[in-house]
Amino acid sequence: MGKRLSKIYTRTGDGGETGLGDGSRLGKDHSRVHAMGGCDELNSHLGLVIEEIKLSNEPTLEFLVTFLCRCQHRIFDLGGETSIPGFEIINDDHVTELEQMLDQMNEPLPPLDNFIMPGGSRLIAVIHLARSVARRAERDVVNLARTDEINTAGLRYLNRLSDLLFVTARFVAKETNIPEVLWEKG
């Protein structure tokens, strides 16, 4: 492990810049900092989803805690690699792991005939919130890719994770016998 923080405030960011993992500095409004922040925010939302699943006391959802904890660590990795230009941690195996879980959870679900609203229970709504934050983090990384080189596996990981969270919300609704809230036109 690298440096441990013994003092949390440094005053080095007071002028609107922040330090990257490689020691360089960028404005806090730079697209790379937005992408790092998007990963950080997503990580926080995943933590909330994990804790809500634990509170549900649903035995059929316990495997999600372990799986989403791994996803949380990978998102932390993605934020880390984003903070060091040219550094890569996320790889195709991580994306494949998401795809396999997606297929496993989606298989027992009925096909969609309509759009689904975030709701039905607090847990389902929190999962949808994390999904929408994952989409925003993905957009932040796409925006960064317009000017800087990125790890495309990380971008695919974000895309699959948002898909996984959508399917997770549907899976939770099924496992907890809560009807999905369907969009009503007009």
Buried (B, 14 or more C-beta within 10 A) or exposed (E): EEEEEEEEEEEEEEEEBBEBBEEEEBEEEBBBBBBBBBBBBBBEBBBEBBEBBEEBEBEEBEEBBEBBEEBBEBBBBBBBBBBBBEEBBBBEEBBEBBEEBBEEBBEEEEEEEEEBBBBBBEBBBBBBBBBBBBBBBBBBBBBBBEEBEBBBBBBBBBBBBBBBBBBBBBBBBBBBEBEBBEEEEE
